[in-house]
Amino acid sequence: MRTLFIVCLFLVSASSRAQPLTDTQKLASLAKLWGFLKYYHPAVAPGKRDWDQQLMALLPAVQQAADKQALSAVYGQLLDELGPVKSCRNCPVSESGQRNLDLAFLSDSLVFTPDLQGRLTYLIANRYQGKPYYVQQPAPQSGFALSFDNEKLYENLHQPGRGTAAEPCRLLALFRYWNVIQYFFPYKYAVDGSWNDVLTDLIPVFRQATTEEAYQGALYQLTSRINDSHAFMQNVDKTRCLRCEWGKLWLPFEATFLDRQLVVTRRFNDSLNVPTVVTAGTVIHAIDGEPIPARVERLRPFIAASNEGALLRDLRWLIGVGTNPEARLTIRHNGRDTVVLVPRYPYPKLGRAIAAASTAQQYPVSQWLADSVGYVNMGKLTTPQVDSVMQPLQAARALLVDLRNYPKGTLWLISRYLTDEPVPFVRFTRANLRFPGTFASEKPTRLPHLKGKAYRGKLIVLVDAETQSQAEFTAMAFRSVPGTLLVGSPTAGADGNIAWVPLPGGYRTAFSGIGVYYPDGRETQRVGIVPDVLVTPTPAGIRAGRDEVLERALQLIQRTDEPLR
């Protein structure tokens, strides 16, 4: 019996060792090993080799490998060609800053032999310590935003998605981006699901993306997986149309999501032949026969957003785009669902009207409201205007600061009027390029303060999902001033100077390149800046043309004569 058990155990073990690998398993192992060597190996990180071409050369051998022994032999030969790695005398391994670090794949016994595992893990403690070529970190005055400018765009590949010969270029795009996020995205730990799963999910998608439209769609799916509203997509060829497979025709009105309902907020122009029943406050239940919730879920995988509020904020513009010049809208009218036909128009005809839809355009730079209440529009306030705007407002009973927009870099000047103490309000983390995948934490940054008497009235800051990035940073700063109230809805949850990643085909995409936290370590990414008083607009308020967030702030001011701060 004992002999039979040993024989069976041997057969099971031998079968396991000889188990074939899928194409996706092999390509995922290549993506991880190629990226690890790119940033860790002393013969690769300085940029002396064309590492993109090395990937192209490895692809056929990796795809032909029958099992892990054959695959490990391919990788072992690569390490042999790179040469021996000397022992590192100055490669400290600190426990701090390793929240994002994930090198467990180096010990993956399913794809790597024990010998190869040992050779790879050796590099962790003996990694490259010089100036890396593929990623740079500018001086502190540049905000520690990472640069990947040495990566090639391959923009002359006008249609990188066409034809089977382009598959290596598409895989290069996936592998490059995956590794940038793997080692340099400060919020990788906060993404939905496992970052490793992104490779196995999207390798088939990129391999099958044999048209330009499909390649674009694959890129959008990839960037959406980091759950970061900073993940913009551009192409150096400004004539290249993005997302045009969705259509090039837009609905002639502004809409927003309120309690997950799509509500019209403003018609762009009465001359655009919009049916009179479609007015501010109209609730749209379906577009072209597709219910709004189903349409949201269909488009969700292609939208990069830090949180649900930011997703719906961006979808409100795209959800009605189509190819048909006429859209069939199912709306709620007189208590029942009604189908109306609404013409769509090319974006250039609507662009100026769309730009005018933001809160920054609806209000002046500053104004006096009733009862000696001052108002400042941060979306319009410029640096030269700060003193002329803020000095008179020092006499205001209360001050409303509107951040439902994107400010113009005036925080440091305006904060001098709000506090006479150097208040800490933010802590940054930045990538440690000497240990890729780890991050160093900076000391808290303090607000510049006034040497004299600062403003002592009530201070209320208005925020919503339009409040993103610099606007969120500004809201954090104002919140640090004792007694300040934030009113509105949670912000977009995307903070930190952005870094751009070039991708084959002339594309480039961004991500939040530094970590931004409250001084005590609390999160802002994806969470957003959560207001003290939650207020969201309503369809009834929109129909009446009211700004319910501003109204609630004024009510809070009137509630008591005691200062809020």
C-alpha positions, 0 to 999 in steps of 0.5 A: 500500500505504501509503495502504491501511495508513493507511485501515485504521488510521483505521478501526480507531481510529474503531471503537475510539473508537465502541466501546459500553460495557457497563452494568457498565463505565459503572456501575463508572466512575460508582462510581469517579468519584463516590467520587473527587469525594466525597473530593477535590473542594473543592466536594463534600468539605465536605458542602455537596451531597447527594452521594447524591442526586447519584448518583441523578440521574446514574444514568439519564444514565450508563446511557443513554450510548452510548460514552465520548464520551457518558459523558465528556460527562455527567461533564464537565457534572458538573464544570462544575456543581461550578465551577472548582477553584483551584490548591492551594498546600499539597497535598504529594505524598509518596512515603511512605504510598502503598502503598494509593493507586490512582488509575490509573482517572482515566487510563482511556482506555476510558471517559474522553476525554483532556480529562476525564482531564486535568480529573480528574488535576488534582484530585490535586494540587489536592484539598480540604484542609479538614475533610471531611464524609463521614469524620472522624478523632477525637482520638488518645485515641480510637485514630484510629478513623475515623468515617463517622457523617455517612453516611445509613442510610436505615433507613426503607427497610424492604425496600431490596431489593424492587422495581426502584425500589430498584436505585439504593439498592442501587447506592449501598450498593455504591458507598459501601462500595467507596470507603470501602475504596478510600481508608480501609482500611489493608490494601486492598493485602492483599486477595485479587485486585484491589479494582477487580474487586469492582465489576465482579463485584458490580454485577450481583449488587446489581442483581439483588438484588430481595429482602431476602434477596438484598440481604443476601447481596450485602452479605455477599459485598461485605464478605467481599472485604476479607478482614477478620474485623472486617467484622461486619454489623448492622442498627439494627432489632434485629428484622431477621433476618440470614442467616435464609435459611440457616435459624433452627435450630441444631445442639445441640452445639459443633464445631470444625475440626481439620485441615479435619475438623469435630469435635464438641467438646461437647454443649450439654445432654444433655436436647436429645435428641442421639444418644448416638453423637454425642459429643466427638471425633465427626468429621462428614463431611456434613450433610444429604447435603452433604460438609463441604468442599463446604459450606465452599466454598458458604458461603465467599463470605458469610463475612468472614475475615482468614485460613483459621483465622478462616474455619473458626472462624466457620463452625463455628457456621453450618455446621449451621444449617438450616430442617429441624428434623432434620439428617442427619449423616454421622459416623465411628462404629466405623470406618465412615460412619454416618448419624444424625438430630439435632434442630435447635433455635432459637438462643434455646434454645442461646444461653447454652450457646454463650456458655459454650463459650469458653475464658474461661468454662472457667477461673477468672480465675487459679489456681495449677497444679502446681509453682508455675506461675501461670495468668491468664485474660485473658478474665476478668481485669478492671482492678480485679483486676489488682493482686490477681491479679498481685502473688501471682503474682510468686512463680510459677516460671512464668506462663501467660497465656491469650489464647484469648479476648477480654481486658478492656483490662488490657494496660497494667496487667498489662504493668507487672509483666512488664518494667522496660524501655519495650519498643517493640512496635507501630507504627500507620498511620492514614489521611491525610484530606488525601490520601485513599488514603494513610496516615501511620505513627506512631512505635512504641508502647512498653509501660509498665514497672515502676519496680523489679524486674519478673517474672523467671520463665518467661512463656508466652502461649497463643493460637489462632484465637479470639485476635483484635483486642485479644487479638492486640494484647495478644499482640504486647505480651507477645511483645516482653518478651524470652524470652516464648514463644507457644504454640498456633496462628496468631491471627485476623489482624484487628487495629486499632480498627474503623470502622463504615460505614452502609449503606442499609436500616439496615445497618452494617458494620465494618472494621479502621480503623488499620494495626497492624504490628510496629516493624520493619514486619512484618505482622499483618493476615491473617497473625495472631500466629504462635506460637513453638511450634505446637500444635493440639488433636486428636480424641483429645484432645477425646474425653479432655477434654484441653487439649492447648495448655495441656499443651504449655505445661506440658511446656515449663516442665518441660523445663528449670529455666532461665528462658525469658527 
